[in-house]
Amino acid sequence: MSKHGRSSPAGAVKRRAVIVAALILLGIGAWFWRREAVTPVLHVGPTESRPEGATSLALEHPRSEPEVALRFGALASISGTIREPGGSAVAGAQVCAGVSSSLLPDREGWRPRCAVSERDGHYRIDGLVPVRHRVTASASGYAPAIFHSGEFEALDLRPGLEATGIDLVLEAGGVEVSGVVKDLSGGPIEGSSVIAERSFARTDAEGRFSLWVRTGPLSLVADAEGYAPALAEGIAPGTVFEVYLTPEAVLVGKVVLIGSGTPVEGATVTAGGRQWGGSHAAITDAHGNFRIAGLAPGAYKPVARSDDAIGKAAEQVLLGLGETSSQVTIEAHPALFVEGRLVVAGGGACDDGWVGLRDPVHLGNSLASPEVDGVVRLLGLQPGTYEVRLGCRNHLLEERYEPITIRDRSVRGVTWTVTRGQAIRGQVVAADGTPAPRLEVRAAPSSDLDQGQARRIDARAMTGADGRFALGGLLAGNYTLSVSGGRPAPAPLSVTVSRDRDLEDVRIELPETGQVVGRVTDPGGRALKRLRVALRGDGPGTFAVIRDDGSFTIEHVVAGSYRAIVEGSQGELRRPGKSPEEPPGEPVEVRAGQSETIALVVEAAAGTIGGVVRDVQGRPIVDAFVEAVREPEGGGGAKRQEPWGSFFETPHLTDADGHFELGGLLAGRYTLRAYRKGGGEAFLDHVALGSEVAIVMEETARISGTVSVGEGPLPQEFFLQLVDEATGYRRQDSFFRTNGAWSVPELPAGRYKIRLRAGKATQEVEVSVRAGEEIRDVRVELESL
């Protein structure tokens, strides 16, 4: 908690939080059907029907061990030894085990259980929930490490298991980064969790933390009780991080059976938002109630799933900063599930994969990833015949998997088998022969595979610290190997895999490159930070984050002519006196094997815009969120998104008199947006620096109606997209088993194009709505499916 308690956050700074791929603790593979319809699957149901280790408990901190034991079985433990690359034991290393399972809410992964290694490098962590975990280690002077189970960066735990030999070897070359976590008033937050890709820390009484990480660009997330998680980005070393947490928004409600109103206990409710935190989840209690905390402001559409029920809120819930929703009722419909195992021929289970079911007639689908022992549980299904699609990294799929027919009961005991196939092993090196770590290598099959051309290939692997890689799941035939991951790639390499043996010792050499170093200052010579320098020109575009002292280094640049462009959240920062007609940035010539130095002097971000936010009666609006988006230099307003949709903006809140002041703005004109708790937002275009403006927040509108499909039945789910082309404002939503009814609340006045889609059938209508108006009975008929 903040030392200052829940103080007023007026006038303080908040970082916009975005989803960072490096922090996604459990991937479930590519999904080629309607991704917007897929939600994380959390298992619930009677204990005796669960696969070993499965549960849906939303854990609090500290965890209640009796409750955990009731739902999971006995807790597990892990132990092992931490060593340095030379083999010596490392004392004082922090070892953390974080949940990496779709069976638990995602915030569990940000709050791991940790221990410190002893003098002989030994550690032990007790009290672990018996599900999939990521185990990481970090120590002073080293880059952090992660435990690998084969090629998979996770460890499966079972009830009561004491897993020994969970050893980790720390990497050389780590650097220390530090920072502070604050609330919007600037008060420090003690006990916040701070997590980077492989490192974890908690803040002290002054809100400060430090982490040992790998060098290079770094994204980290801070999370604390009572706040929404937030992201900060920088460079290691060179950035002292400041992370501002905003008061959490909370979604509350109840799940009941449709028709009877009977509460549904033990259902997993996912927030269902498109913004950061949209996958947060909670479990309903004996009265069907749920509470999903830690949400950022935005639009949410909660979804409830259990073994025998599925439901979705009738309409979106828009939450403001620190706002708790009114009671949301989710009516759940009867549903069934499919349970099976994703296994490897010859023994073992697939760790890194996914299984999807799709009913092409009713357009129902479900997607899940394997858990312990490859168990996959797909929920929320209706009677029908489902196509099966699946994936398993570095394993070969069958040409076809039998469809699954669900009639009047759930289906168990299904087995989906993949095979190891042939393999390609090799090494990626730089032009000077040194290993190239942390790059992805993929194998793309040619059309002349020896057999089974319909069998999809998903062969990809990351290079290790030694640059080595191993690709599996291949048929005999010709392949092209490609490399990606932040460094210029060579031309794809053609290789041939024989029928009877693996291909070994493949060498991929990266092209020779140069680098650009420099410093960014304002005209007074003061260093500018919290920016980045991008190179655009002959080779692939690349960029680097500027350090706190204004310096930057852009490595691995293909030789050629470029322009170095300084960018911030509001766009390009230009040299003073430079006209908009001149090309962006400053020229730089990069030569292979050499380092180029450039000094960039750009305009200072020192402009301000102030004003007041009022309602239509002229009354000041307290704690309205106000942000400024820089407009294009060629004219026109900034693009308007869903509320709170702009990343990396500097937000502010109005004070008790409705006043605000936005500082640190670049030259140009701005679109201002104000948004408040309880609904309502307003825009003001073409605002000049130095202006004092009044933003009038009008009442929001609502548009609702029905959709039909000729004379046939409507699919169980349909989708809506709403756009005001004049302002760029847009919303998206989906509706589940509403008998064709749809409703979009809390809309600003405007003229909207509304597009409805069910499967491949679509239709579009236009509707104008005034402030405070409610338009009903908009009827849309789709073409026949």
C-alpha positions in Angstrom: 0.0 0.0 0.0 1.1 3.6 -0.5 2.6 5.3 2.5 0.1 8.0 1.8 -2.9 5.7 1.7 -5.5 6.1 -1.0 -4.6 9.8 -1.7 -6.2 11.8 -4.4 -4.4 11.1 -7.7 -5.2 14.6 -9.2 -2.6 16.0 -11.6 -0.2 13.0 -11.4 1.3 10.9 -14.1 0.3 7.4 -15.2 2.0 5.1 -17.7 -0.3 3.5 -20.2 0.0 -0.2 -19.9 0.2 -2.5 -22.9 0.6 -6.3 -23.3 4.2 -7.3 -23.8 4.9 -10.6 -25.5 7.9 -11.4 -23.3 5.5 -11.3 -20.3 2.9 -13.7 -21.6 3.5 -16.6 -19.4 1.6 -19.2 -21.3 1.1 -19.1 -25.1 -1.5 -21.3 -26.8 -0.4 -21.2 -30.3 -1.7 -19.6 -33.4 -5.5 -19.5 -33.8 -6.8 -19.0 -37.3 -10.6 -18.8 -36.5 -12.3 -15.9 -34.8 -9.7 -14.9 -32.3 -12.1 -12.4 -30.8 -14.4 -15.2 -29.7 -11.7 -17.1 -27.8 -11.2 -16.6 -24.0 -8.7 -18.2 -21.6 -10.1 -21.6 -20.5 -10.2 -22.1 -16.8 -11.3 -25.5 -15.5 -14.1 -25.9 -13.0 -16.4 -28.6 -11.9 -16.7 -31.4 -9.4 -13.4 -32.6 -7.9 -13.9 -36.1 -9.0 -14.2 -35.1 -12.7 -11.1 -33.1 -12.9 -7.9 -34.1 -14.6 -5.0 -34.4 -12.1 -3.9 -31.0 -10.9 -6.8 -29.0 -12.6 -8.7 -26.3 -10.8 -10.1 -22.9 -11.2 -9.3 -21.3 -7.8 -8.7 -17.5 -7.9 -6.1 -17.2 -5.2 -5.6 -14.3 -2.9 -2.4 -13.3 -1.2 -1.5 -14.7 1.2 -2.9 -18.0 -0.1 -5.2 -20.0 2.0 -3.5 -23.4 2.1 -6.6 -25.4 3.3 -8.6 -23.9 0.4 -5.9 -24.7 -2.1 -5.6 -28.3 -0.8 -9.4 -28.7 -1.1 -9.4 -27.7 -4.8 -6.0 -28.9 -5.9 -4.8 -31.6 -3.7 -1.6 -31.4 -1.7 0.8 -28.5 -2.5 4.1 -29.2 -4.2 7.6 -28.1 -3.8 10.8 -27.8 -5.9 14.5 -27.8 -5.0 17.7 -27.6 -6.8 21.1 -25.8 -7.2 22.0 -22.5 -8.8 25.4 -22.4 -10.5 27.4 -20.1 -12.7 28.6 -21.0 -16.2 31.8 -22.5 -14.9 29.9 -24.8 -12.6 30.6 -23.1 -9.2 27.7 -22.7 -6.8 26.0 -19.3 -6.5 24.9 -18.2 -3.1 22.3 -15.5 -2.5 20.5 -16.1 -5.8 16.8 -15.3 -5.9 14.8 -18.3 -7.3 11.2 -17.7 -8.1 8.4 -20.1 -9.3 5.5 -18.3 -10.9 2.2 -19.8 -12.1 2.2 -20.4 -15.9 -1.1 -22.0 -16.4 -4.5 -21.2 -17.9 -6.0 -22.9 -14.9 -5.4 -19.8 -12.8 -5.8 -16.1 -13.3 -3.0 -14.4 -15.1 -2.0 -12.1 -12.2 -0.8 -15.2 -10.3 2.2 -15.3 -12.6 3.2 -11.8 -11.6 3.3 -12.8 -7.9 5.6 -15.8 -7.7 6.9 -17.6 -4.6 10.6 -17.1 -4.1 13.6 -18.4 -2.1 17.3 -17.5 -1.8 20.0 -20.0 -2.5 22.3 -21.1 0.3 26.1 -21.1 0.4 26.2 -24.3 -1.6 23.8 -22.9 -4.2 20.9 -25.1 -3.0 17.4 -23.7 -2.7 13.9 -25.0 -1.9 10.5 -23.5 -2.6 7.5 -24.9 -0.8 3.7 -24.3 -1.0 3.4 -24.4 -4.8 0.0 -25.0 -6.4 0.3 -28.3 -8.4 0.0 -26.7 -11.9 2.5 -25.5 -14.6 5.1 -23.0 -13.4 8.0 -21.0 -14.7 11.1 -21.2 -12.6 13.6 -18.4 -12.9 16.8 -17.4 -11.0 18.7 -14.1 -10.8 21.7 -12.9 -8.8 24.0 -9.9 -8.6 26.5 -9.9 -11.4 24.6 -12.4 -13.7 22.0 -12.4 -16.3 18.9 -14.3 -15.2 18.1 -17.9 -16.2 15.0 -19.9 -16.7 14.5 -23.6 -16.2 13.9 -25.7 -19.3 12.0 -29.0 -19.4 13.4 -30.2 -22.6 12.7 -27.3 -25.0 9.8 -26.0 -22.9 10.4 -23.1 -20.5 8.0 -24.5 -17.8 7.7 -27.2 -15.2 4.6 -29.3 -14.5 3.9 -30.0 -10.9 1.5 -32.6 -9.4 -0.2 -32.8 -6.0 2.2 -33.5 -3.3 5.2 -33.7 -5.7 8.6 -32.9 -4.3 10.5 -32.0 -7.5 14.2 -32.2 -7.0 17.1 -31.4 -9.4 15.5 -28.3 -10.7 18.9 -26.8 -11.4 19.6 -23.5 -13.2 22.8 -22.0 -14.6 23.0 -18.3 -14.6 24.3 -16.5 -17.7 27.2 -14.1 -17.7 26.8 -10.5 -18.5 23.9 -9.3 -16.4 23.3 -5.7 -15.5 21.4 -4.0 -12.6 18.5 -1.7 -13.2 16.5 0.1 -10.6 13.4 2.2 -10.3 10.5 3.3 -8.1 6.8 2.5 -8.1 4.4 5.3 -7.2 0.7 6.1 -7.0 -0.8 8.9 -9.1 -0.1 11.4 -6.2 3.6 10.5 -6.3 3.5 8.5 -3.1 5.7 5.4 -3.1 3.9 2.0 -3.1 5.5 -0.6 -0.8 5.3 -4.3 -1.6 4.6 -3.9 -5.3 5.5 -6.9 -7.5 7.9 -5.9 -10.3 8.5 -8.5 -13.0 10.7 -8.5 -16.1 11.1 -11.5 -18.4 13.1 -13.6 -16.0 13.6 -11.4 -12.9 11.3 -10.5 -10.0 11.5 -7.9 -7.2 9.3 -6.3 -4.5 9.4 -2.7 -3.7 10.7 -1.5 -0.3 9.1 1.1 2.0 10.2 3.9 -0.4 8.7 2.1 -3.4 12.2 1.3 -4.8 13.3 -1.9 -6.5 16.3 -3.3 -8.4 16.6 -6.2 -10.8 19.5 -8.0 -12.5 18.6 -8.5 -16.2 20.1 -9.1 -19.6 21.4 -6.0 -21.5 19.2 -4.4 -24.1 15.6 -3.1 -24.3 13.6 -3.9 -21.2 9.9 -4.0 -20.4 8.7 -4.6 -16.9 5.3 -4.7 -15.2 4.5 -3.5 -11.7 1.4 -4.8 -9.9 0.0 -4.1 -6.4 -3.2 -4.8 -4.5 -5.7 -2.1 -5.1 -4.1 -0.9 -8.4 -4.2 -1.8 -12.0 -0.9 -3.3 -13.4 1.3 -0.9 -15.4 4.1 -1.2 -17.8 7.4 0.7 -18.1 9.9 0.5 -20.9 13.6 1.5 -21.1 17.1 0.2 -21.8 19.3 -1.8 -19.5 21.6 -0.3 -18.4 20.8 3.3 -18.7 17.2 3.8 -17.5 16.0 4.4 -14.0 12.4 3.3 -14.2 9.4 5.2 -12.8 6.2 3.3 -12.8 2.9 5.0 -11.9 0.1 2.7 -10.8 -3.5 3.9 -11.1 -6.3 2.9 -8.8 -7.9 -0.3 -10.0 -11.2 -0.6 -11.7 -13.4 -3.5 -10.5 -16.0 -5.6 -12.3 -18.6 -7.1 -10.0 -21.6 -9.3 -10.8 -23.4 -12.6 -10.6 -23.7 -15.7 -12.8 -27.1 -17.4 -12.8 -28.7 -20.1 -14.9 -30.9 -18.7 -17.6 -34.6 -19.2 -17.0 -34.4 -20.3 -13.3 -32.0 -17.6 -11.9 -30.2 -20.3 -9.9 -26.7 -19.0 -8.9 -23.8 -20.8 -10.6 -21.0 -21.6 -8.2 -17.5 -22.3 -9.3 -17.8 -20.7 -12.7 -14.7 -18.9 -14.1 -15.5 -15.3 -15.1 -13.0 -13.6 -17.4 -13.1 -9.8 -17.7 -13.2 -10.0 -21.5 -11.6 -6.7 -22.3 -9.4 -5.8 -25.3 -7.1 -3.6 -23.2 -4.5 -4.6 -20.6 -6.0 -6.8 -18.0 -8.8 -8.1 -20.2 -7.8 -11.7 -19.3 -8.1 -11.1 -15.5 -10.5 -13.6 -14.0 -12.3 -14.7 -10.8 -14.4 -17.6 -9.6 -18.0 -17.3 -8.5 -18.8 -18.1 -4.9 -21.7 -20.2 -3.5 -24.1 -17.3 -4.4 -22.8 -17.0 -8.0 -21.1 -13.7 -7.2 -17.8 -12.6 -8.7 -15.3 -9.7 -8.3 -12.6 -9.1 -10.9 -10.1 -6.5 -9.6 -6.9 -4.9 -11.0 -8.5 -3.6 -14.2 -7.4 -0.7 -16.2 -10.1 1.7 -17.5 -11.9 0.5 -20.6 -14.7 -1.6 -22.1 -15.2 -5.1 -20.8 -17.5 -8.0 -21.8 -17.3 -10.6 -19.0 -17.6 -14.3 -20.0 -18.5 -17.1 -17.6 -17.5 -20.7 -18.2 -17.8 -23.9 -16.3 -18.1 -27.6 -17.1 -21.8 -27.4 -17.7 -22.6 -23.7 -18.4 -21.4 -20.8 -20.5 -22.7 -17.2 -20.6 -21.7 -13.7 -21.6 -22.9 -10.3 -20.3 -25.6 -8.8 -22.5 -23.6 -5.6 -23.2 -20.3 -4.1 -22.6 -19.4 -2.5 -19.3 -17.3 0.7 -19.5 -15.1 1.3 -16.5 -13.4 4.5 -15.5 -10.4 5.1 -13.4 -10.9 3.6 -9.9 -14.5 2.8 -10.7 -16.4 -0.3 -9.5 -19.2 -1.4 -11.9 -22.8 -1.8 -10.9 -23.9 -5.4 -10.6 -23.5 -7.3 -13.9 -25.8 -10.3 -14.3 -24.5 -13.0 -16.7 -27.2 -15.5 -17.7 -25.4 -18.9 -18.3 -26.7 -21.5 -20.8 -26.3 -25.2 -20.4 -23.0 -26.4 -22.0 -20.8 -29.4 -22.4 -17.0 -30.0 -22.6 -14.5 -32.2 -24.4 -11.6 -33.6 -22.4 -8.6 -35.3 -24.0 -4.8 -35.6 -24.2 -2.3 -34.2 -26.6 0.4 -36.9 -26.7 3.6 -37.7 -28.6 3.8 -41.0 -30.3 6.3 -43.3 -28.5 5.6 -41.7 -25.1 5.3 -38.3 -23.5 2.9 -35.4 -23.9 2.9 -32.2 -25.9 3.9 -29.2 -23.7 3.8 -26.3 -26.1 0.7 -26.7 -28.2 -3.1 -26.0 -28.5 -6.3 -27.8 -29.5 -9.3 -26.0 -31.1 -12.8 -27.3 -31.9 -15.1 -25.5 -34.4 -18.6 -26.3 -35.4 -18.9 -25.0 -39.0 -22.8 -25.2 -38.8 -23.5 -23.3 -35.6 -20.1 -21.5 -35.6 -19.4 -22.5 -32.0 -15.8 -23.0 -31.0 -13.4 -23.5 -28.1 -9.7 -23.3 -27.7 -7.4 -24.6 -25.0 -3.7 -25.4 -24.3 -2.4 -28.6 -22.7 -1.7 -28.7 -19.0 -0.1 -31.3 -16.9 0.4 -34.6 -18.8 -1.0 -33.0 -22.0 -4.5 -32.8 -20.6 -6.7 -30.5 -22.7 -10.2 -29.4 -21.6 -12.4 -27.5 -24.0 -15.4 -25.8 -22.4 -18.6 -24.1 -23.4 -19.7 -26.4 -26.2 -23.1 -27.1 -27.6 -24.3 -30.4 -29.3 -22.9 -30.6 -32.8 -20.0 -32.0 -34.8 -16.7 -30.2 -34.4 -13.7 -30.0 -36.6 -10.4 -30.5 -34.8 -7.4 -28.4 -35.4 -4.3 -28.4 -33.3 -0.6 -27.5 -33.1 2.4 -28.7 -31.2 5.7 -26.8 -31.6 8.4 -28.9 -33.2 6.2 -31.9 -33.6 4.5 -33.3 -36.7 0.7 -33.4 -37.0 -1.4 -36.1 -38.6 -2.9 -35.2 -42.0 -6.4 -35.2 -40.4 -7.9 -35.6 -37.0 -11.4 -37.2 -36.7 -14.3 -34.7 -36.0 -15.9 -34.9 -32.6 -19.6 -35.3 -32.3 -21.3 -34.1 -29.0 -24.8 -35.2 -28.4 -26.3 -35.1 -24.9 -23.3 -35.4 -22.7 -19.7 -34.3 -22.5 -16.9 -36.3 -24.2 -13.9 -37.7 -22.4 -10.9 -39.8 -23.2 -10.0 -38.4 -26.6 -6.4 -38.7 -27.7 -4.7 -36.5 -30.3 -1.3 -37.8 -31.3 1.7 -36.0 -32.8 5.0 -37.4 -33.8 8.6 -36.2 -33.4 9.5 -36.5 -37.0 13.0 -35.6 -38.3 15.1 -32.8 -36.9 17.4 -30.0 -38.1 20.2 -28.9 -35.7 22.7 -26.1 -36.1 24.0 -22.8 -35.0 23.5 -19.1 -35.9 26.6 -16.9 -35.8 27.4 -13.3 -36.4 29.7 -12.3 -39.3 32.7 -12.5 -37.0 31.8 -16.1 -36.0 30.5 -15.3 -32.5 27.3 -17.0 -31.4 24.0 -15.1 -32.0 21.6 -15.8 -29.1 17.9 -15.2 -28.7 17.0 -15.4 -32.3 14.1 -17.4 -33.7 14.8 -20.0 -36.5 11.9 -21.4 -38.5 11.7 -24.1 -41.1 9.3 -23.6 -43.9 8.6 -26.7 -46.1 8.8 -26.6 -49.8 6.0 -28.1 -51.9 7.9 -31.3 -52.6 7.7 -33.0 -49.2 8.2 -36.7 -49.3 4.7 -37.4 -48.0 1.7 -35.9 -46.5 1.7 -32.5 -48.0 -1.5 -31.7 -46.0 0.4 -32.1 -42.7 1.2 -28.7 -41.4 4.7 -28.0 -40.1 5.4 -25.8 -37.0 9.1 -26.1 -36.6 10.6 -23.1 -34.8 13.2 -22.6 -32.0 15.1 -19.9 -30.2 18.9 -19.9 -30.3 20.6 -20.4 -27.0 23.5 -18.5 -25.5 25.7 -20.5 -27.8 23.7 -19.7 -30.8 22.5 -23.3 -31.3 19.0 -24.4 -32.2 17.1 -27.6 -32.8 14.0 -27.9 -35.1 11.8 -31.0 -34.9 8.6 -32.3 -36.3 9.8 -32.5 -39.9 9.1 -34.8 -42.9 11.7 -35.8 -45.4 12.0 -33.1 -48.1 13.3 -29.6 -48.8 13.0 -26.7 -46.4 14.1 -23.0 -46.2 15.4 -21.8 -42.9 14.8 -18.2 -41.9 16.0 -16.2 -38.9 14.2 -13.3 -37.1 14.4 -11.5 -33.8 15.9 -8.0 -33.9 18.9 -8.5 -36.1 19.2 -8.3 -39.9 18.6 -11.8 -41.3 20.5 -13.5 -44.1 18.8 -14.8 -47.2 16.7 -18.0 -46.4 18.9 -21.1 -46.4 17.7 -24.1 -48.4 18.3 -27.5 -46.8 17.2 -31.1 -47.4 16.0 -33.5 -44.7 16.4 -37.2 -45.5 14.0 -39.9 -44.6 16.2 -41.9 -42.3 18.3 -39.4 -40.3 18.3 -35.9 -38.8 20.2 -33.0 -40.4 23.1 -31.9 -38.2 25.6 -29.0 -38.0 23.7 -26.5 -40.1 25.5 -23.1 -39.9 23.6 -19.9 -40.5 25.8 -16.7 -40.8 24.3 -13.3 -40.2 25.3 -10.5 -42.5 27.9 -8.0 -41.5 26.5 -4.8 -40.0 27.4 -1.5 -38.5 26.1 0.6 -35.6 25.0 4.1 -34.9 25.7 5.8 -31.6 24.8 9.3 -30.5 23.1 11.6 -28.0 19.8 13.5 -28.1 19.5 17.0 -26.6 17.3 20.1 -26.7 18.7 23.4 -28.1 20.0 24.2 -24.6 22.1 21.1 -24.5 19.9 19.3 -22.0 19.6 15.5 -22.4 16.2 14.3 -23.4 15.0 10.9 -22.2 11.9 8.7 -22.4 12.2 8.8 -26.2 13.6 6.5 -28.9 15.7 7.0 -32.1 14.5 5.2 -35.2 16.5 4.5 -38.4 14.6 4.4 -41.7 16.2 3.9 -45.0 17.9 1.3 -47.2 17.9 -1.6 -44.8 15.3 -2.9 -42.4 14.0 -0.3 -40.0 15.3 -0.4 -36.5 15.3 1.7 -33.3 16.8 2.1 -29.9 15.5 3.5 -26.6 17.3 6.6 -25.4 19.1 6.3 -22.0 18.4 8.7 -19.2 21.6 10.7 -20.1 20.3 11.2 -23.7 22.7 8.7 -25.3 21.7 5.8 -27.5 23.2 2.9 -29.4 21.6 1.2 -32.4 23.3 -2.1 -33.1 23.1 -4.5 -36.0 22.3 -2.0 -38.8 22.6 -3.1 -42.4 25.0 -0.9 -44.4 23.2 1.9 -46.3 21.7 5.4 -46.1 19.3 6.2 -43.3 17.5 9.0 -41.5 17.7 9.1 -37.8 14.3 10.2 -36.3 13.7 11.0 -32.7 10.2 9.8 -31.6 8.1 10.3 -28.6 4.5 9.4 -27.6 3.3 12.4 -29.6 5.2 11.7 -32.7 8.5 13.0 -34.3 10.6 15.6 -32.5 12.1 17.9 -35.1 15.1 20.1 -35.2 14.2 23.6 -34.2 13.4 25.7 -37.3 12.9 22.6 -39.5 9.9 23.0 -41.8 7.2 20.2 -42.1 8.1 20.0 -45.9 11.6 18.8 -45.1 12.1 15.0 -44.8 12.0 13.7 -41.3 15.0 13.1 -39.2 18.7 13.7 -39.9 20.8 11.7 -42.5 23.3 9.1 -41.5 25.4 6.7 -43.6 26.1 3.3 -42.1 29.1 1.2 -43.2 29.5 -2.5 -42.4 31.9 -3.1 -39.5 32.0 0.5 -38.4 30.4 2.7 -35.8 28.8 6.0 -36.9 28.3 8.9 -34.4 25.5 11.4 -34.7 24.3 14.3 -32.5 20.6 15.0 -32.6 19.2 18.3 -31.4 15.4 18.5 -31.3 12.7 20.7 -30.0 12.0 20.6 -26.3 8.7 19.3 -25.2 7.7 22.3 -23.1 4.3 23.4 -24.2 1.2 23.4 -22.0 -2.6 23.3 -22.5 -4.9 24.0 -19.6 -8.6 24.2 -19.0 -11.6 22.9 -17.3 -14.0 20.0 -17.8 -17.7 20.7 -17.2 -21.0 19.0 -17.8 -23.8 20.5 -19.9 -25.1 22.4 -16.9 -21.8 24.1 -16.4 -20.8 22.1 -13.3 -17.1 21.1 -12.9 -16.4 17.4 -13.3 -14.0 16.0 -10.7 -11.5 13.3 -11.5 -12.1 13.3 -15.2 -9.3 11.7 -17.2 -7.8 14.1 -19.8 -5.3 13.3 -22.4 -3.8 15.1 -25.5 -3.1 13.4 -28.8 -0.9 15.3 -31.3 -2.6 15.9 -34.6 -1.0 15.2 -38.0 1.0 18.1 -39.4 -0.9 18.0 -42.6 -4.1 18.9 -40.8 -7.1 16.9 -39.5 -7.9 15.7 -36.1 -6.2 12.9 -34.2 -7.8 9.5 -34.6 -10.3 8.7 -31.9 -10.3 5.2 -30.4 -12.2 3.5 -27.7 -11.9 5.3 -24.3 -8.4 5.0 -22.9 -7.1 3.5 -26.1 -3.9 5.5 -26.6 -0.7 3.9 -25.5 2.2 5.8 -23.8 0.2 9.0 -23.3 0.7 11.1 -20.2 -2.7 11.2 -18.6 -4.0 13.7 -16.0 -7.0 14.0 -13.8 -9.1 17.1 -13.2 -9.0 18.6 -9.7 -11.9 19.5 -7.3 -12.7 22.5 -9.6 -12.6 20.5 -12.8 -9.3 22.1 -13.9 -6.4 20.3 -15.6 -3.0 21.2 -17.1 -1.2 19.1 -19.6 2.5 19.8 -19.8 5.6 18.6 -21.8 3.8 18.9 -25.1 5.6 19.3 -28.5 4.8 22.1 -31.0 1.6 21.5 -32.9 -2.1 21.2 -32.4 -3.8 18.6 -30.3 -7.0 16.7 -29.9 -8.1 16.6 -26.3 -10.2 13.8 -24.8 -11.9 13.7 -21.5 -13.5 10.6 -19.9 -15.2 10.2 -16.5 -16.4 7.6 -14.1 -19.9 6.4 -14.8 -19.7 7.0 -18.5 -19.3 10.0 -20.7 -16.5 11.5 -22.8 -15.8 14.5 -24.9 -13.4 15.6 -27.6 -11.9 18.9 -28.5 -10.0 19.2 -31.8 -7.3 21.6 -33.1 -6.2 22.9 -29.7 -3.1 25.1 -29.8 -0.3 25.2 -27.2 -0.9 27.8 -24.5 -4.7 27.5 -24.8 -7.1 27.6 -21.9 -10.1 25.6 -23.0 -13.4 24.3 -21.7 -14.4 20.7 -22.5 -18.1 20.2 -22.2 -19.0 16.6 -21.5 -22.4 15.7 -22.9 -24.6 12.8 -22.0 -23.8 9.6 -23.7 -26.1 7.8 -26.1 -27.2 4.2 -26.7 -28.0 2.3 -29.9 -29.7 -1.1 -29.8 -31.5 -3.4 -32.1 -31.8 -6.9 -33.5 -30.2 -9.0 -36.1 -31.7 -11.9 -38.1 -30.5 -14.3 -40.8 -33.2 -14.8 -43.5 -35.6 -17.5 -42.3 -32.9 -19.6 -40.7 -31.7 -19.7 -37.1 -29.1 -17.3 -35.9 -25.7 -18.6 -34.9 -25.0 -18.7 -31.2 -22.6 -15.8 -31.5 -22.4 -12.7 -33.7 -20.1 -9.7 -33.9 -20.6 -5.9 -34.2 -18.2 -3.2 -35.3 -19.3 0.5 -34.9 -17.3 3.4 -36.5 -17.8 7.1 -36.7 -15.7 7.9 -39.8 -15.8 11.7 -39.1 -14.0 11.3 -35.8 -12.4 7.9 -36.0 -14.2 6.7 -32.9 -14.9 2.9 -32.9 -16.2 0.1 -30.8 -16.3 -3.7 -31.2 -18.4 -6.2 -29.4 -19.8 -9.7 -29.6 -23.1 -11.2 -28.5 -23.8 -14.7 -27.3 -27.2 -16.4 -27.5 -29.2 -13.1 -27.2 -31.9 -14.1 -29.7 -30.4 -11.6 -32.0 -30.6 -8.6 -29.6 -27.7 -6.2 -29.4 -27.0 -2.9 -27.6 -24.1 -0.5 -27.5 -24.1 1.8 -24.4 -22.2 5.0 -23.6 -21.6 6.3 -27.1 -20.6 9.9 -27.9 -23.0 11.7 -30.3 -22.2 11.0 -34.0 -23.0 9.3 -37.2 -22.1 5.6 -37.1 -21.6 2.8 -39.5 -22.6 -0.4 -37.8 -21.5 -3.6 -39.3 -22.8 -6.9 -38.0 -21.3 -10.3 -38.9 -22.2 -13.9 -38.2 -19.8 -16.3 -39.9 -19.3 -15.0 -43.5 -22.7 -13.2 -43.6 -22.4 -9.4 -43.0 -24.6 -6.4 -43.3 -24.0 -2.7 -42.6 -26.3 0.2 -41.6 -25.8 3.8 -40.8 -27.3 5.4 -37.7 -27.0 9.0 -36.3 -27.4 9.6 -32.6 -27.5 12.8 -30.6 -26.1 13.4 -27.1 -28.3 11.6 -24.5 -30.4 9.9 -27.1 -31.4 6.3 -27.1 -32.2 4.7 -30.4 -33.9 1.3 -30.3 -35.2 -1.3 -32.8 -32.4 -1.0 -35.4 -33.2 -4.1 -37.4 -30.5 -5.7 -39.5 -31.0 -8.8 -41.7 -27.9 -10.7 -42.7 -27.7 -12.7 -45.9 -28.4 -16.4 -45.5 -25.5 -18.4 -44.0 
